[in-house]
Amino acid sequence: MTAALGGLLVVSVTGGLAPHAVAESRGEPEPPRVNLVLDVSGSMNERDMGGGESRIAAAQRAFNEVIDAVPEETHLGIRTLGATYPGEDLEVGCRDSEQLYPVESIDRTEAKTAVATLRPTGWTPIGYALRGANEDLGEGGGSRRVVLITDGEDSCGDPDPCLVAHELAASGTDLVVDTLGLTRDDAVREQLSCIAEATGGTYTAVQDADQLAEKVEQLVRRADLPVENPTAVDGAEECRDAPWLGVGVYEDREEFGEHRAYRVPVRAGQELRVAASVAADRQVNRDYGVLLRALDEDGRELTRGTGAGTGRTDVLSTGLRWPVQEPGDDADDSGDAGEDRRTVCLVLSHSFSAPDSVVRTPGLPVELAVDVVSAADESPDAAAFGLARGWAPVLFLAGVGLLAGLLGGVLRRAVTALRGTA
């Protein structure tokens, strides 16, 4: 979920508050880990990759180029599916996935030797292989990425690959799955797109060996890019028990029917801006909504943001803005003229529901982006809630109206004079 929402919201820290929830020091960063999952089912013998090259030959050549180019600090592994069992037994064929090379600092010669032994053989148990690939990556920090290369959709059905992807996304391990399809079949595209979308990855259709090598190498190198993960926070049921948030991005989990509360300190003359998103990382019913409320210290609602939808969705978002009045203003009812800090309570709730067969825990992923903007950073007549404020816009609009009226009168008289002449 973090990869998809980063593009939706950019938080500008413009002289606000230091976060009250600060991430613990992580020490030395762990190496990025990437697991390449290759389909070695019988259909990989097809020769349609340009120049009469087979799909498996193109994949092996691409893997060799990637192995040569992988950064020293990246731990790379390889897992296969459909590589060993040529028979007709469904139960055996749908468990045909194994680790070809462990996820570790790579020995290039050993990895290439392992890749050279592959021969297209059996079934396409994608869902089962994804679970194995996740286990290969292990636990701990650092980025975790799976790159799935296949020429077909899952041939087993149990476990369903799309549901497995949602299951992995809900596990809280920040796994990203990128998918590469070696055919342009609609069913393959739909399944691989679902896997990628559920985990914040990408889907690409490739039918050229050079393009395949370039794309796999690009995805492996992407795992080495530094990622600023949101700060984990546990919201409370009541505002009095809620954690303090400052400027930053935070992640949480929210059960069906649950409310999550957070507190933000804001000073007079500042404006609080908050965006909240809830991700549907599993099957949910088709009608849903999200509500974000800002309350004062007495529980009175200051403002709210809502979002609703129907049908399939991955993320539902909303936001709100609240300007805090200057000290001495009529709206200041803090009771202490010397203290200009306000506590704003944010309460997030959603109306997602799900069939009884869907697991309830952990809750749906939540992401909050909090920003505080000082009045000094914007003009006195800056927009608030979409409306201009202050005397300047009023005078401007009055002047425009007067000018429009005068010009309209002149034009009407001119048209009347011309008609009289005619």
C-alpha positions as CSV (number, residue, x, y, z in Angstrom):
1,M,0.0,0.0,0.0
2,T,2.8,2.6,0.8
3,A,4.1,2.4,-2.9
4,A,0.6,3.3,-4.4
5,L,-0.3,6.3,-2.0
6,G,3.2,7.9,-2.2
7,G,2.2,9.1,-5.7
8,L,-1.2,10.4,-4.5
9,L,0.0,12.7,-1.8
10,V,3.2,14.8,-1.4
11,V,3.6,16.2,2.1
12,S,5.3,19.6,2.3
13,V,6.9,20.3,5.6
14,T,6.7,24.0,5.9
15,G,7.8,25.0,9.4
16,G,5.3,23.0,11.3
17,L,5.7,20.7,14.3
18,A,8.3,18.0,14.9
19,P,6.7,14.6,15.0
20,H,5.8,13.3,18.5
21,A,6.0,9.8,17.2
22,V,9.5,9.3,16.1
23,A,10.8,6.1,14.5
24,E,13.4,4.2,16.4
25,S,16.9,4.3,15.2
26,R,17.4,1.5,12.7
27,G,21.2,1.3,12.8
28,E,22.8,-0.2,9.8
29,P,20.3,-0.6,6.9
30,E,19.6,-4.2,5.8
31,P,20.3,-5.1,2.2
32,P,17.5,-5.0,-0.3
33,R,16.2,-8.5,-1.1
34,V,14.8,-9.6,-4.5
35,N,13.4,-13.0,-5.5
36,L,13.0,-13.8,-9.2
37,V,10.2,-16.3,-9.7
38,L,10.4,-18.0,-13.1
39,D,7.7,-20.0,-14.8
40,V,9.3,-23.2,-16.2
41,S,6.0,-24.9,-17.2
42,G,5.7,-26.8,-20.5
43,S,4.4,-23.8,-22.5
44,M,7.7,-22.0,-22.0
45,N,9.0,-24.1,-24.9
46,E,7.0,-21.9,-27.3
47,R,9.2,-20.1,-29.9
48,D,7.6,-16.6,-30.2
49,M,10.1,-14.3,-28.5
50,G,11.5,-12.9,-31.7
51,G,13.9,-14.6,-34.1
52,G,12.4,-17.9,-33.3
53,E,13.8,-17.9,-29.7
54,S,11.9,-19.9,-27.1
55,R,10.5,-18.3,-24.1
56,I,12.7,-20.2,-21.7
57,A,15.8,-19.4,-23.7
58,A,14.9,-15.7,-23.6
59,A,14.3,-15.9,-19.9
60,Q,17.6,-17.6,-19.2
61,R,19.5,-15.0,-21.3
62,A,17.7,-12.2,-19.4
63,F,18.6,-13.8,-16.1
64,N,22.2,-14.1,-17.0
65,E,22.4,-10.4,-17.9
66,V,20.6,-9.5,-14.7
67,I,23.0,-11.7,-12.6
68,D,25.9,-9.9,-14.2
69,A,24.5,-6.5,-13.4
70,V,23.0,-7.0,-9.9
71,P,24.5,-4.5,-7.4
72,E,26.9,-6.1,-4.9
73,E,24.8,-4.9,-1.9
74,T,21.6,-6.6,-3.3
75,H,20.6,-10.1,-2.1
76,L,19.2,-12.0,-5.1
77,G,17.4,-15.3,-5.1
78,I,15.7,-17.4,-7.8
79,R,12.6,-19.6,-7.4
80,T,11.0,-21.8,-10.1
81,L,7.5,-23.1,-10.7
82,G,6.6,-26.0,-12.9
83,A,10.2,-27.1,-13.3
84,T,10.3,-30.7,-12.0
85,Y,7.0,-32.6,-12.4
86,P,5.9,-33.6,-15.9
87,G,3.0,-35.9,-14.8
88,E,-0.8,-35.5,-14.6
89,D,-1.3,-35.6,-10.9
90,L,-3.0,-32.3,-10.0
91,E,-2.0,-32.4,-6.3
92,V,1.7,-33.0,-7.1
93,G,1.8,-30.6,-10.1
94,C,0.3,-27.8,-8.0
95,R,3.0,-28.1,-5.4
96,D,5.8,-28.0,-8.0
97,S,7.8,-24.9,-6.9
98,E,11.3,-24.9,-5.4
99,Q,14.1,-22.5,-4.5
100,L,16.7,-22.7,-7.2
101,Y,19.1,-20.2,-5.6
102,P,18.8,-18.7,-2.1
103,V,18.2,-15.0,-1.4
104,E,21.8,-13.9,-0.5
105,S,24.8,-12.1,-1.8
106,I,25.1,-13.7,-5.2
107,D,27.8,-16.0,-6.6
108,R,27.4,-15.1,-10.2
109,T,28.9,-18.3,-11.6
110,E,26.8,-20.6,-9.4
111,A,23.6,-18.7,-10.1
112,K,24.1,-18.9,-13.9
113,T,24.9,-22.6,-13.7
114,A,21.6,-23.2,-11.8
115,V,19.7,-21.2,-14.4
116,A,21.2,-23.1,-17.3
117,T,19.8,-26.4,-16.0
118,L,16.2,-25.3,-16.4
119,R,14.0,-27.2,-18.9
120,P,10.2,-26.5,-19.4
121,T,8.3,-29.3,-17.7
122,G,5.1,-29.0,-15.8
123,W,2.2,-27.0,-14.3
124,T,1.8,-23.3,-13.4
125,P,1.2,-23.1,-9.6
126,I,1.6,-19.3,-9.3
127,G,-0.3,-18.9,-6.0
128,Y,1.7,-21.6,-4.3
129,A,5.0,-20.2,-5.7
130,L,4.2,-16.7,-4.4
131,R,3.9,-18.0,-0.8
132,G,7.2,-19.8,-1.2
133,A,8.9,-16.7,-2.6
134,N,7.7,-14.7,0.4
135,E,9.2,-17.3,2.7
136,D,12.5,-17.2,0.8
137,L,12.9,-13.5,1.5
138,G,12.8,-14.1,5.2
139,E,11.8,-11.5,7.8
140,G,13.4,-8.2,9.0
141,G,13.8,-4.8,7.6
142,G,15.0,-3.7,4.2
143,S,13.0,-3.7,1.0
144,R,11.5,-7.0,-0.1
145,R,10.6,-7.5,-3.8
146,V,9.4,-10.5,-5.9
147,V,9.6,-10.4,-9.7
148,L,7.3,-12.9,-11.3
149,I,7.9,-13.9,-14.9
150,T,5.3,-16.2,-16.5
151,D,3.7,-16.9,-19.9
152,G,0.4,-18.0,-18.6
153,E,-2.2,-17.8,-15.8
154,D,-2.3,-20.1,-12.8
155,S,-3.3,-23.6,-13.8
156,C,-4.2,-24.8,-10.3
157,G,-6.7,-22.4,-8.9
158,D,-6.0,-23.2,-5.3
159,P,-4.6,-21.1,-3.8
160,D,-5.9,-18.3,-6.0
161,P,-2.9,-16.0,-6.9
162,C,-4.8,-12.8,-6.5
163,L,-6.1,-13.8,-3.1
164,V,-2.5,-14.9,-2.1
165,A,-1.3,-11.4,-3.2
166,H,-3.9,-9.7,-0.9
167,E,-2.9,-12.1,1.9
168,L,0.7,-11.2,1.5
169,A,-0.1,-7.5,1.4
170,A,-2.1,-7.9,4.6
171,S,0.8,-9.6,6.4
172,G,2.5,-6.3,7.1
173,T,5.9,-7.3,5.6
174,D,5.8,-4.5,2.9
175,L,6.3,-7.1,0.1
176,V,6.1,-5.7,-3.5
177,V,5.3,-8.1,-6.3
178,D,6.1,-7.0,-9.9
179,T,4.8,-9.2,-12.7
180,L,6.0,-9.7,-16.3
181,G,3.8,-11.5,-18.8
182,L,5.4,-13.2,-21.8
183,T,2.1,-13.2,-23.7
184,R,-0.6,-10.6,-24.3
185,D,-3.5,-12.9,-23.3
186,D,-6.3,-11.0,-21.6
187,A,-6.7,-13.6,-18.8
188,V,-3.0,-13.5,-18.1
189,R,-3.0,-9.7,-18.0
190,E,-5.9,-9.6,-15.7
191,Q,-4.4,-12.1,-13.2
192,L,-1.0,-10.6,-13.2
193,S,-2.4,-7.0,-12.9
194,C,-4.4,-8.1,-9.8
195,I,-1.3,-9.6,-8.2
196,A,0.8,-6.4,-8.8
197,E,-2.0,-4.0,-7.8
198,A,-2.6,-5.8,-4.5
199,T,1.0,-5.4,-3.4
200,G,1.8,-2.0,-4.9
201,G,3.9,-3.5,-7.8
202,T,3.7,-3.1,-11.6
203,Y,2.6,-5.3,-14.5
204,T,4.3,-5.3,-17.8
205,A,3.7,-7.4,-21.0
206,V,7.0,-8.3,-22.8
207,Q,7.5,-10.4,-25.9
208,D,11.1,-9.5,-26.7
209,A,14.2,-11.0,-25.0
210,D,16.1,-7.7,-24.8
211,Q,13.1,-5.9,-23.3
212,L,12.7,-8.7,-20.8
213,A,16.3,-8.4,-19.6
214,E,16.0,-4.6,-19.4
215,K,12.8,-4.7,-17.4
216,V,14.0,-7.4,-14.9
217,E,17.3,-5.5,-14.4
218,Q,15.3,-2.3,-13.8
219,L,13.1,-3.9,-11.2
220,V,16.1,-5.4,-9.4
221,R,17.8,-2.1,-9.2
222,R,14.6,-0.4,-8.0
223,A,14.8,-2.5,-4.9
224,D,18.0,-0.6,-4.0
225,L,16.3,2.8,-4.0
226,P,15.9,4.2,-0.5
227,V,12.3,4.1,0.7
228,E,11.0,6.3,3.5
229,N,8.5,4.0,5.3
230,P,5.6,5.6,7.2
231,T,5.9,5.6,11.0
232,A,3.8,2.8,12.6
233,V,1.3,4.1,15.0
234,D,-1.6,2.6,17.1
235,G,-4.7,4.7,17.1
236,A,-7.0,4.5,20.1
237,E,-10.8,4.1,20.5
238,E,-11.0,7.4,22.5
239,C,-9.3,10.7,22.0
240,R,-8.0,10.9,25.5
241,D,-6.0,7.8,24.9
242,A,-4.9,8.7,21.3
243,P,-1.2,8.9,20.3
244,W,0.3,12.3,19.4
245,L,1.1,12.9,15.7
246,G,3.3,15.6,14.2
247,V,4.1,16.4,10.6
248,G,4.7,13.2,8.8
249,V,3.2,10.0,7.3
250,Y,1.8,7.3,9.5
251,E,0.5,3.8,9.0
252,D,-2.0,1.8,11.1
253,R,-4.6,-1.0,10.8
254,E,-8.3,-0.6,11.4
255,E,-10.8,-3.5,11.9
256,F,-14.2,-3.5,10.3
257,G,-16.6,-1.3,12.3
258,E,-13.7,0.2,14.4
259,H,-12.9,3.9,15.0
260,R,-9.3,5.0,15.3
261,A,-8.4,8.3,17.1
262,Y,-5.2,10.4,16.9
263,R,-4.2,13.7,18.4
264,V,-2.4,16.6,16.7
265,P,-1.1,19.8,18.4
266,V,-1.7,22.9,16.3
267,R,-0.9,26.5,17.3
268,A,-2.9,29.6,16.6
269,G,-2.3,31.0,13.1
270,Q,-1.5,27.6,11.7
271,E,-3.6,25.4,9.4
272,L,-3.9,21.7,9.9
273,R,-4.1,19.6,6.7
274,V,-4.7,15.8,6.9
275,A,-5.2,13.1,4.2
276,A,-6.3,9.7,5.2
277,S,-6.5,6.5,3.1
278,V,-7.9,3.1,3.7
279,A,-6.8,0.2,1.5
280,A,-9.0,-2.8,0.6
281,D,-6.3,-5.5,0.7
282,R,-8.8,-8.3,0.6
283,Q,-12.2,-9.1,-0.9
284,V,-14.8,-6.5,0.3
285,N,-18.4,-5.8,-0.5
286,R,-19.2,-3.4,-3.2
287,D,-20.4,-0.3,-1.2
288,Y,-18.1,1.5,1.1
289,G,-17.1,4.8,2.6
290,V,-14.5,6.5,4.7
291,L,-15.0,9.4,7.2
292,L,-12.3,11.6,8.8
293,R,-13.5,14.0,11.5
294,A,-11.6,16.7,13.3
295,L,-12.8,17.4,16.9
296,D,-11.8,19.9,19.5
297,E,-10.9,19.1,23.1
298,D,-14.5,19.1,24.1
299,G,-15.5,16.6,21.4
300,R,-17.2,19.1,19.2
301,E,-16.8,18.6,15.5
302,L,-14.7,21.2,13.7
303,T,-14.8,19.8,10.2
304,R,-14.9,16.5,8.3
305,G,-13.8,14.8,5.1
306,T,-15.7,12.0,3.5
307,G,-15.3,9.6,0.6
308,A,-17.5,6.8,-0.8
309,G,-17.7,4.5,-3.7
310,T,-19.1,1.3,-5.1
311,G,-17.6,-1.6,-7.0
312,R,-14.0,-2.8,-7.0
313,T,-11.4,-0.5,-5.3
314,D,-7.9,-0.7,-4.0
315,V,-7.7,2.6,-2.0
316,L,-10.3,5.0,-0.7
317,S,-9.1,8.4,0.4
318,T,-10.3,11.7,1.9
319,G,-8.9,14.7,3.6
320,L,-9.6,17.9,5.6
321,R,-8.2,21.3,6.4
322,W,-8.7,23.3,9.6
323,P,-7.3,26.8,10.3
324,V,-6.7,27.7,14.0
325,Q,-7.7,31.2,14.9
326,E,-5.2,33.8,16.2
327,P,-5.2,34.4,20.0
328,G,-7.8,36.8,21.1
329,D,-10.1,36.0,18.2
330,D,-13.8,35.4,19.1
331,A,-13.3,31.8,18.0
332,D,-10.6,31.3,20.7
333,D,-12.3,29.6,23.6
334,S,-9.3,27.9,25.1
335,G,-9.8,29.7,28.4
336,D,-6.1,30.7,28.6
337,A,-5.1,33.8,26.7
338,G,-1.4,32.9,27.3
339,E,-1.6,29.4,25.7
340,D,-2.2,29.4,22.0
341,R,-1.8,25.6,21.4
342,R,-4.9,23.6,20.4
343,T,-5.3,19.9,20.5
344,V,-7.2,18.6,17.5
345,C,-8.5,15.0,17.7
346,L,-8.7,13.1,14.4
347,V,-11.2,10.2,14.3
348,L,-11.0,7.9,11.3
349,S,-13.7,5.4,10.5
350,H,-14.8,3.4,7.4
351,S,-17.8,1.4,6.2
352,F,-16.0,-1.4,4.4
353,S,-17.6,-4.8,5.0
354,A,-16.8,-8.2,3.7
355,P,-18.3,-11.7,3.1
356,D,-18.2,-14.0,6.1
357,S,-15.5,-16.1,4.4
358,V,-13.0,-13.2,4.5
359,V,-10.5,-13.0,7.3
360,R,-11.0,-10.0,9.6
361,T,-7.5,-9.7,11.1
362,P,-5.3,-7.8,10.7
363,G,-7.5,-4.8,10.0
364,L,-7.4,-2.9,6.7
365,P,-4.3,-0.8,6.1
366,V,-4.6,2.9,7.0
367,E,-2.3,5.7,6.0
368,L,-2.4,9.2,7.5
369,A,-0.4,12.2,6.1
370,V,-0.3,15.2,8.5
371,D,0.9,18.6,7.6
372,V,0.8,22.0,9.4
373,V,1.1,25.2,7.5
374,S,2.0,28.5,9.2
375,A,0.2,31.7,8.2
376,A,3.6,33.2,7.5
377,D,4.0,30.7,4.7
378,E,0.9,31.9,2.8
379,S,-0.6,35.3,1.9
380,P,-3.3,36.6,4.3
381,D,-5.8,36.0,1.6
382,A,-4.8,32.4,0.9
383,A,-7.7,30.0,0.1
384,A,-9.2,28.1,2.9
385,F,-11.7,25.3,2.2
386,G,-11.7,26.4,-1.5
387,L,-12.9,30.0,-0.7
388,A,-11.0,33.2,-0.7
389,R,-10.9,35.3,2.5
390,G,-10.0,38.9,3.5
391,W,-11.0,42.3,1.9
392,A,-8.8,42.0,-1.2
393,P,-10.9,39.3,-3.0
394,V,-14.1,41.1,-2.0
395,L,-12.9,44.4,-3.5
396,F,-11.6,42.6,-6.6
397,L,-14.9,40.9,-7.3
398,A,-16.8,44.1,-6.7
399,G,-14.5,45.9,-9.2
400,V,-14.9,43.2,-11.8
401,G,-18.7,43.3,-11.4
402,L,-18.8,47.1,-11.8
403,L,-16.6,47.0,-14.9
404,A,-18.6,44.2,-16.4
405,G,-21.8,46.2,-15.9
406,L,-20.3,49.3,-17.5
407,L,-19.1,47.4,-20.5
408,G,-22.4,45.6,-20.9
409,G,-24.2,48.9,-20.9
410,V,-21.9,50.4,-23.5
411,L,-22.3,47.4,-25.8
412,R,-26.1,47.4,-25.5
413,R,-26.3,51.1,-26.5
414,A,-24.0,50.5,-29.4
415,V,-26.1,47.6,-30.7
416,T,-29.3,49.7,-30.3
417,A,-27.7,52.6,-32.2
418,L,-26.7,50.3,-35.0
419,R,-30.1,48.8,-35.4
420,G,-31.7,52.3,-35.5
421,T,-29.3,53.3,-38.3
422,A,-30.2,50.1,-40.2
